[in-house]
Amino acid sequence: MGTISILSETLFGRTRGAVLSILYGHVGKGFYLRQLARLTNIALGPVQREIRQLVEAGLVSKKTIGTQTLYSANRESPVFREIKGLVTKTVGMHDVLAEALSSLRDEINLAFVYGSVARSREREHSDVDVMVVGNVDFDAIVEKLRDAEKTLNREINPTVYSIREFSKKLRGNFLKTVLAEKKLFIIGDEDDLRDPGQKHLA
């Protein structure tokens, strides 16, 4: 089990983390209890208990339509952005993208999510912007991210640079803007961002 998975289970527990990853990973979309049980692959009873507690805590909203009840992330919660950020980093997008790119880790120096998703300001159907730096082919990245797109139910837009290209374009407006904003690191960290070539120099 990876560090992120251990952290997510410590913070949320398996069932709560799985439920939150669905609801906070698709903000603005409602889910039925049976949908949540199916998507998380967890029995209905435990999911129902977690949902009840999350509603009572104000983290999840419920809306009844006829005889059915839909549950969604509560955007009005005072800790919405904090929970959204924690879920994204622990049980949500991070693990999915890390798994998708795992077979290319030796060729990738740096990979991170940027834009509205990293800032926890995305809308329901916002694309996921991913920056990848390394000795890796764009088509290979696109291929590896296909399953992640299906899992996340989001379109993923990768931008792929070689180390040389990335270094050359650091002074450009696009990278300046990207690097000044919040990022969700998938491979590498801030140290690698300052010197993306150090991995292959070590």
C-alpha positions in Angstrom: 0.0 0.0 0.0 1.4 3.4 -1.0 1.9 6.4 1.3 -1.2 8.2 -0.1 -3.4 5.1 0.4 -2.2 4.7 4.0 -2.9 8.4 4.6 -6.4 8.2 3.1 -7.3 5.2 5.3 -5.9 6.9 8.4 -7.8 10.1 7.7 -11.1 8.7 6.4 -11.3 5.0 6.7 -12.0 2.8 3.7 -15.7 3.3 3.3 -15.8 7.0 4.1 -12.9 7.7 1.8 -14.4 5.7 -1.0 -17.8 7.6 -0.7 -16.1 11.0 -0.4 -13.9 10.3 -3.5 -17.1 9.7 -5.6 -19.1 12.7 -4.2 -16.2 15.2 -4.0 -14.7 13.9 -7.2 -17.9 14.8 -9.1 -19.1 18.0 -7.4 -22.5 19.1 -8.6 -23.6 15.5 -9.5 -26.0 13.5 -7.3 -25.8 9.8 -6.7 -28.3 7.2 -5.3 -27.2 5.0 -2.4 -27.1 1.9 -4.7 -25.0 3.8 -7.2 -22.5 4.7 -4.5 -22.4 1.1 -3.3 -21.8 -0.2 -6.8 -19.2 2.4 -7.7 -17.3 1.9 -4.4 -17.7 -1.9 -4.5 -18.8 -1.7 -0.8 -22.0 -3.3 0.6 -25.0 -1.1 0.9 -25.2 -1.1 4.7 -21.8 0.4 5.4 -22.3 3.0 2.6 -25.7 3.9 4.1 -24.2 4.4 7.6 -21.4 6.6 6.2 -23.8 8.7 4.1 -26.0 9.3 7.2 -23.1 10.5 9.2 -21.8 12.7 6.4 -25.2 14.3 6.0 -25.4 15.0 9.7 -21.9 16.6 9.6 -23.0 18.9 6.8 -20.4 17.5 4.3 -23.0 15.8 2.1 -26.4 17.2 0.8 -29.4 15.1 0.1 -32.3 15.8 -2.3 -35.4 13.6 -2.5 -37.1 13.2 -5.9 -40.2 11.1 -5.6 -39.2 8.0 -3.7 -35.5 8.3 -4.5 -32.9 10.3 -2.7 -29.8 11.8 -4.3 -26.6 12.6 -2.4 -23.9 15.1 -3.4 -21.0 17.0 -2.0 -22.3 20.0 0.0 -20.7 23.1 -1.6 -22.2 25.3 1.2 -20.1 23.5 3.9 -17.6 25.9 5.5 -14.9 23.2 5.0 -15.9 22.3 1.4 -12.7 23.4 -0.2 -10.5 21.8 2.5 -12.3 18.5 2.3 -12.2 18.7 -1.5 -8.5 19.2 -1.4 -7.8 16.4 1.0 -10.0 14.0 -1.0 -8.3 14.9 -4.2 -4.8 14.4 -2.7 -5.5 11.2 -0.9 -8.4 9.0 -2.2 -9.3 10.7 -5.4 -7.5 11.8 -8.5 -3.9 11.4 -7.2 -4.2 7.6 -6.8 -5.9 7.2 -10.2 -3.3 9.2 -12.1 -0.4 7.7 -10.2 -1.5 4.2 -11.1 -2.1 5.2 -14.8 1.4 6.6 -15.1 3.2 4.0 -13.0 4.6 2.0 -15.8 6.3 5.1 -17.2 7.8 6.3 -13.9 11.4 5.7 -15.1 10.8 8.0 -18.1 8.9 10.7 -16.2 10.8 13.3 -14.1 7.7 15.3 -13.1 4.0 15.0 -13.4 1.4 17.2 -11.8 -2.2 18.4 -12.1 -2.7 22.2 -12.5 -5.6 24.5 -13.3 -9.0 24.6 -11.8 -8.9 21.0 -10.5 -5.6 21.7 -8.5 -7.2 24.9 -7.1 -10.3 23.0 -6.1 -12.4 25.4 -8.2 -13.5 23.1 -11.0 -17.1 22.6 -12.2 -18.8 19.2 -12.6 -17.4 18.6 -16.1 -14.1 20.4 -15.9 -11.2 18.8 -17.7 -8.2 17.7 -15.8 -5.0 19.4 -16.9 -1.9 17.4 -16.4 1.7 18.5 -17.0 4.3 15.8 -17.7 8.1 16.4 -18.0 10.5 13.8 -19.1 11.9 11.6 -21.8 8.4 10.3 -22.8 6.3 10.3 -25.9 3.0 12.3 -25.9 1.1 9.4 -27.5 2.3 7.0 -24.7 1.0 9.4 -22.1 -2.4 9.7 -23.8 -2.6 6.0 -24.1 -1.9 5.5 -20.4 -4.4 8.1 -19.3 -7.3 6.5 -21.2 -8.3 4.2 -18.3 -7.9 7.1 -15.8 -10.4 9.2 -17.9 -12.9 6.4 -17.6 -12.4 6.0 -13.9 -12.6 9.7 -13.2 -15.3 10.3 -15.8 -13.3 13.4 -16.9 -11.4 14.3 -20.0 -7.7 14.6 -19.2 -5.6 17.1 -21.1 -1.9 16.3 -20.9 0.8 18.7 -21.8 4.1 16.9 -22.3 7.6 18.5 -22.4 11.1 17.1 -22.6 13.4 18.4 -19.9 15.0 20.7 -22.4 11.7 22.1 -23.7 10.5 22.6 -20.2 13.7 24.5 -19.2 13.5 26.7 -22.3 9.9 27.6 -21.7 10.1 28.4 -18.0 10.3 32.1 -18.7 7.2 32.0 -20.9 3.8 33.3 -19.7 2.1 29.9 -19.8 4.6 28.1 -17.6 5.0 31.1 -15.3 1.2 31.1 -14.7 1.0 27.4 -14.2 4.0 27.3 -11.8 2.7 30.2 -9.8 -0.6 28.4 -9.0 -1.5 25.4 -6.8 -0.4 22.0 -8.1 -1.2 18.4 -7.2 2.0 16.4 -7.7 1.6 12.9 -9.1 5.3 12.2 -9.7 8.0 14.3 -8.2 7.7 17.4 -6.0 8.7 21.0 -5.6 12.4 20.1 -5.7 12.0 18.3 -9.0 10.1 21.3 -10.3 13.1 23.6 -9.6 15.4 21.1 -11.3 13.5 18.6 -13.4 16.7 17.1 -14.9 18.2 16.0 -11.6 16.5 12.6 -11.6 18.6 11.4 -14.5 21.7 13.1 -13.2 21.6 11.3 -9.9 
